[in-house]
Every structure is written in structure tokens, then in C-alpha cells.
């Protein structure tokens, strides 16, 4: 296996994280996300009228991003001998805190992004990383 990781677990974890992203930004909290992003209703209506077709390239890129994230996490978890659920979740939290919550804060500090959008985004990433870690540890 590449880097001695379970590639099936990586792809399943990526698919789970991708699906969480769909739910998070769609049926669960989509209206809140649209409001936080400041997307005008006319643009939302135009996107709905076009359907999912125009979003396919972004969706493919988002899935590839999840595969890379899951692959790196699987490699690191293997290197650190993380084989149980609690250490896996702690590892996901540490990655989230060290690399997601801190990096995305730059959007608030330097790009004039709203703090509520920051919390929305880091919340999603915490859930996605936890899911990736769970799938990897449970399938390995």
C-alpha cells in the first residue's frame, strides 16, 4: 500500500467528508452559509436554475482535496501508531486546532471576513476531520 496506508479507507473517508460538506453547506446549514457569505438572493436563484452541472469542476476539486487530506491523515496516523478511536479523535482535534482554526483566522484578521463565517467554517472542518479520523481508524 502507498505509504503503508489503507487506500480504501482513504477513499471512504474522503467520500464521508465530502458528503458532510454537502450536508453542512446544503440541507443542514446552507441558508445560514449563504447569509454569512453575503450571496445575493438573485445569485442563489440563478445557481438553483442552472442545477448542479456548472459546479461539477469545483465538486471534483473538493473531492480530490478530501482525498489528499484523508491520505495525509492516514499516513500520519500510521506513523504515530494511532489505532484507537479516542486517540484518532484527539489527533483530528490537534490538526484542526493547529492548522485549520489558526490558518482560517487569517481571513478574519486580514481579509475582513466575519467572525460568524469563521466559526461556521472551522466547525465544518472539525466535523470533517473527526469523520476522516474515525473512518481511517475503524477501517484499518
Backbone bond lengths (Angstrom), bond angles and torsions (degrees), N, CA, C in turn:
res aa  C-N    CA-C-N  psi(-1)  N-CA   C-N-CA  omega(-1)  CA-C   N-CA-C  phi
1 X - - - 1.453 - - 1.533 110.43 -
2 X 1.303 115.85 146.36 1.456 121.70 178.66 1.519 109.99 -60.38
3 X 1.322 117.32 124.79 1.468 122.96 -177.75 1.527 111.79 55.74
4 X 1.323 116.55 20.13 1.456 121.32 -179.74 1.526 111.97 59.87
5 X 1.340 116.10 42.71 1.461 121.09 178.19 1.528 109.46 -120.52
6 X 1.298 114.97 159.88 1.457 121.99 178.02 1.530 108.10 -84.68
7 X 1.340 116.48 103.64 1.463 120.61 -176.79 1.524 112.33 -65.02
8 X 1.319 117.23 -33.08 1.467 119.33 176.65 1.525 109.66 -63.01
9 X 1.329 116.76 -43.33 1.472 120.35 177.80 1.522 110.84 -61.41
10 X 1.325 117.14 -38.33 1.462 121.47 178.96 1.528 109.82 -62.37
11 X 1.326 117.33 -47.10 1.465 119.90 -178.25 1.531 112.09 -69.98
12 X 1.322 117.17 -36.89 1.469 119.39 175.90 1.523 109.77 -65.81
13 X 1.327 117.60 -44.35 1.464 121.40 178.81 1.529 110.54 -60.68
14 X 1.328 116.73 -41.92 1.465 120.98 178.15 1.524 110.64 -62.73
15 X 1.328 116.47 -42.67 1.462 120.07 179.48 1.526 111.26 -64.57
16 X 1.321 116.55 -40.58 1.468 120.55 178.12 1.525 110.37 -63.27
17 X 1.331 116.90 -46.20 1.466 120.89 179.57 1.528 110.91 -63.60
18 X 1.324 116.47 -40.09 1.461 121.18 177.69 1.526 110.23 -61.61
19 X 1.320 116.68 -44.12 1.467 121.41 179.09 1.529 110.96 -65.00
20 X 1.318 116.94 -39.16 1.469 120.45 175.68 1.526 109.52 -60.41
21 X 1.331 117.28 -42.52 1.457 121.21 177.58 1.514 111.72 -60.86
22 X 1.342 116.53 -41.55 1.463 120.74 176.50 1.524 110.77 -60.76
23 X 1.319 116.85 -47.83 1.470 120.33 179.76 1.524 111.31 -64.84
24 X 1.320 117.01 -44.87 1.467 122.55 -175.87 1.523 111.43 -60.66
25 X 1.343 114.78 -46.18 1.466 120.25 -176.04 1.525 112.77 -92.52
26 X 1.336 116.67 2.03 1.455 121.52 -178.99 1.511 111.51 -120.91
27 X 1.338 116.88 -107.39 1.467 120.40 -172.91 1.530 115.53 -59.25
28 X 1.329 117.69 -36.16 1.468 118.76 -176.03 1.526 112.97 -75.87
29 X 1.326 116.03 -55.85 1.468 120.05 -172.77 1.526 113.08 -131.54
30 X 1.328 117.59 19.41 1.462 121.23 -176.05 1.515 114.03 -57.79
31 X 1.335 116.57 -43.92 1.471 119.25 -179.46 1.525 110.92 -63.19
32 X 1.318 116.28 -39.88 1.466 120.55 178.06 1.522 110.37 -65.73
33 X 1.339 117.13 -42.14 1.458 121.35 179.62 1.529 110.89 -62.51
34 X 1.328 116.78 -44.18 1.468 121.36 179.14 1.524 110.19 -60.03
35 X 1.320 116.15 -42.44 1.467 120.47 178.79 1.530 110.85 -65.06
36 X 1.333 116.93 -46.16 1.463 120.66 -179.77 1.529 112.01 -63.78
37 X 1.321 116.96 -33.74 1.460 121.54 178.63 1.524 111.91 -76.53
38 X 1.331 116.55 -17.64 1.456 119.91 -178.80 1.521 112.94 73.93
39 X 1.322 116.92 29.45 1.466 120.82 179.59 1.531 108.48 -77.82
40 X 1.325 117.59 123.74 1.467 120.48 -179.47 1.533 111.47 -64.16
41 X 1.321 116.71 147.87 1.463 122.02 -178.47 1.521 111.41 -58.23
42 X 1.330 117.43 -36.67 1.469 120.25 179.07 1.527 110.82 -60.60
43 X 1.322 116.68 -38.62 1.464 120.62 178.43 1.525 110.80 -68.84
44 X 1.331 117.00 -39.42 1.465 121.46 176.63 1.524 110.05 -61.35
45 X 1.333 116.51 -45.79 1.471 121.33 179.39 1.525 111.32 -62.21
46 X 1.344 116.61 -41.04 1.465 120.94 179.01 1.527 110.56 -64.49
47 X 1.326 117.19 -40.68 1.463 120.86 178.95 1.526 110.58 -64.99
48 X 1.335 116.84 -40.91 1.468 120.46 178.84 1.520 110.81 -64.41
49 X 1.328 116.92 -38.80 1.463 121.16 -179.26 1.528 111.58 -65.74
50 X 1.325 117.09 -33.92 1.465 121.61 -179.35 1.524 111.83 -76.98
51 X 1.316 117.46 -22.53 1.455 120.56 -177.21 1.516 111.87 79.97
52 X 1.313 115.99 -166.05 1.463 121.82 -174.76 1.529 112.64 -82.12
53 X 1.321 118.47 -16.34 1.456 122.69 -174.58 1.517 115.32 -48.50
54 X 1.339 118.39 -53.67 1.461 119.25 -177.89 1.539 114.25 -64.41
55 X 1.335 116.48 -16.81 1.466 120.03 -178.00 1.528 112.93 -90.55
56 X 1.324 117.81 -3.06 1.460 121.05 -175.74 1.537 112.42 -56.72
57 X 1.340 120.60 -46.59 1.472 118.28 179.12 1.534 112.92 -59.43
58 X 1.329 117.01 -40.67 1.463 119.49 178.71 1.522 110.79 -67.53
59 X 1.324 117.49 -37.16 1.461 120.86 179.51 1.527 110.72 -66.48
60 X 1.330 116.99 -39.78 1.469 120.15 176.88 1.526 109.83 -63.64
61 X 1.319 116.32 -45.31 1.472 120.14 178.92 1.528 110.88 -62.09
62 X 1.335 117.10 -39.63 1.463 120.73 179.06 1.529 110.55 -64.85
63 X 1.336 117.17 -39.19 1.456 119.34 178.16 1.533 110.84 -66.70
64 X 1.334 116.78 -42.59 1.471 120.17 177.10 1.524 109.89 -59.77
65 X 1.332 116.53 -41.20 1.472 120.45 177.46 1.528 110.21 -59.07
66 X 1.324 117.26 -41.92 1.465 120.58 178.99 1.533 111.15 -66.91
67 X 1.326 117.25 -36.46 1.471 120.19 177.43 1.530 110.00 -63.57
68 X 1.320 116.39 -43.98 1.476 119.70 178.86 1.527 109.94 -62.12
69 X 1.339 116.76 -47.40 1.466 120.65 179.54 1.527 110.77 -58.48
70 X 1.337 116.33 -48.95 1.469 119.97 -179.45 1.520 111.09 -63.88
71 X 1.321 117.96 -38.87 1.456 121.10 179.50 1.521 112.35 -64.71
72 X 1.315 116.10 -44.02 1.469 120.08 178.43 1.532 110.01 -65.76
73 X 1.340 115.83 -43.32 1.472 118.24 178.64 1.526 110.95 -61.82
74 X 1.333 117.35 -42.50 1.466 120.48 179.45 1.526 110.36 -62.14
75 X 1.310 116.63 -42.78 1.466 120.36 178.95 1.528 110.90 -62.13
76 X 1.319 116.60 -47.18 1.469 120.05 -179.48 1.530 111.77 -66.16
77 X 1.336 116.04 -40.32 1.466 118.99 178.78 1.521 110.35 -63.64
78 X 1.318 116.80 -38.71 1.461 120.68 176.70 1.528 110.48 -64.60
79 X 1.321 116.36 -46.34 1.466 120.69 -179.43 1.527 112.12 -62.29
80 X 1.336 115.98 -32.59 1.464 121.01 -179.86 1.536 112.71 -92.03
81 X 1.324 116.20 2.83 1.475 122.58 -179.34 1.519 112.47 57.10
82 X 1.320 117.00 41.90 1.468 121.76 177.18 1.521 107.49 -86.27
83 X 1.328 115.77 112.07 1.467 120.99 -175.37 1.520 113.53 -127.56
84 X 1.318 118.14 0.74 1.460 121.65 -179.25 1.522 110.23 -120.50
85 X 1.330 115.37 159.40 1.456 122.13 -173.95 1.530 112.69 -62.44
86 X 1.316 117.92 -49.82 1.471 119.80 -175.41 1.535 111.68 -62.86
87 X 1.329 118.78 -48.19 1.470 117.33 175.86 1.534 112.70 -61.91
88 X 1.320 117.66 -33.53 1.468 120.66 178.47 1.527 110.65 -64.40
89 X 1.327 116.04 -43.75 1.469 119.76 178.82 1.525 111.01 -67.59
90 X 1.306 116.72 -38.50 1.468 120.00 176.60 1.530 110.46 -63.68
91 X 1.314 116.57 -41.03 1.460 121.34 177.23 1.530 110.74 -60.93
92 X 1.334 116.82 -45.35 1.470 120.85 177.88 1.527 110.46 -59.78
93 X 1.335 116.45 -42.21 1.459 120.48 179.26 1.530 111.26 -62.70
94 X 1.329 116.38 -43.61 1.469 120.33 -179.18 1.531 110.29 -64.53
95 X 1.330 117.37 -43.29 1.467 119.81 176.27 1.522 110.81 -60.75
96 X 1.326 115.71 -44.64 1.466 121.19 179.54 1.529 110.81 -59.73
97 X 1.316 115.95 -48.41 1.463 120.23 -177.72 1.530 110.94 -65.84
98 X 1.313 116.69 -43.96 1.457 120.59 -175.22 1.515 115.09 -77.09
99 X 1.328 117.29 -30.11 1.456 119.01 -172.77 1.532 114.90 -121.16
100 X 1.301 118.38 -28.27 1.467 119.73 -178.11 1.524 110.46 -94.55
101 X 1.336 116.06 -58.43 1.474 119.55 -176.52 1.522 111.06 -59.98
102 X 1.323 117.12 -37.55 1.463 119.70 -178.67 1.527 111.83 -74.77
103 X 1.312 117.59 -45.71 1.468 120.74 -177.49 1.531 110.94 -66.89
104 X 1.316 117.40 -43.76 1.470 119.22 -179.23 1.526 112.45 -68.07
105 X 1.321 117.31 -20.01 1.464 119.87 176.75 1.536 111.06 -63.32
106 X 1.326 116.57 -25.43 1.464 119.67 176.75 1.528 111.79 -58.23
107 X 1.328 117.21 -31.89 1.463 120.23 176.86 1.516 112.19 -61.20
108 X 1.320 116.61 -35.86 1.467 121.72 177.53 1.523 109.84 -75.09
109 X 1.317 116.29 -45.25 1.461 121.09 -174.94 1.522 113.48 -70.20
110 X 1.341 117.23 -38.46 1.458 119.87 -169.82 1.523 114.88 -120.26
111 X 1.328 118.09 -15.82 1.467 120.47 -175.37 1.520 112.90 -114.59
112 X 1.306 116.40 9.06 1.462 121.25 176.77 1.532 113.50 62.64
113 X 1.335 117.06 27.52 1.464 119.97 177.69 1.517 109.62 -78.29
114 X 1.315 114.94 152.20 1.463 120.48 -178.62 1.531 110.70 -73.53
115 X 1.316 115.08 143.15 1.467 120.60 178.39 1.529 110.57 -61.40
116 X 1.336 117.52 -36.47 1.471 120.10 179.48 1.531 111.14 -63.60
117 X 1.329 117.07 -37.18 1.459 120.69 176.99 1.530 109.82 -66.76
118 X 1.316 116.57 -39.71 1.461 121.54 175.98 1.527 110.56 -57.63
119 X 1.324 117.26 -49.11 1.472 120.30 -179.90 1.527 111.03 -64.23
120 X 1.319 116.84 -38.71 1.462 121.56 177.35 1.532 109.67 -58.97
121 X 1.330 115.97 -49.36 1.463 121.11 -176.62 1.528 112.88 -68.25
122 X 1.328 117.29 -43.93 1.466 117.53 -179.04 1.531 110.69 -70.32
123 X 1.327 117.18 -29.10 1.464 120.19 175.06 1.516 110.98 -62.11
124 X 1.324 115.50 -45.89 1.467 119.71 177.25 1.532 110.73 -59.09
125 X 1.319 116.70 -47.50 1.460 119.94 -177.02 1.530 112.34 -64.48
126 X 1.316 117.23 -34.63 1.466 119.85 176.63 1.525 110.22 -63.45
127 X 1.303 116.94 -46.65 1.469 120.95 179.68 1.532 110.42 -63.42
128 X 1.327 116.84 -43.90 1.469 120.41 -179.02 1.528 111.41 -64.04
129 X 1.323 117.62 -44.85 1.471 119.99 179.25 1.524 111.65 -64.79
130 X 1.314 116.67 -38.99 1.467 119.97 177.24 1.522 110.16 -62.85
131 X 1.313 117.28 -42.52 1.465 121.15 178.98 1.530 110.80 -63.65
132 X 1.328 116.31 -44.26 1.469 119.95 178.01 1.529 110.10 -58.86
133 X 1.315 116.68 -48.19 1.467 120.61 -179.37 1.526 111.19 -60.39
134 X 1.335 116.48 -42.19 1.459 120.05 179.41 1.523 111.93 -62.61
135 X 1.321 116.88 -47.60 1.465 119.96 -179.63 1.527 110.38 -60.96
136 X 1.309 116.72 -44.93 1.467 120.08 -177.64 1.527 110.55 -62.54
137 X 1.324 117.32 -46.32 1.459 119.05 -177.13 1.535 111.43 -70.82
138 X 1.317 117.70 -34.98 1.459 120.21 -178.61 1.526 112.43 -76.12
139 X 1.334 117.26 -25.47 1.471 120.08 -179.49 1.534 112.47 -95.83
140 X 1.314 116.56 -4.69 1.483 118.21 -177.75 1.506 111.74 -98.20
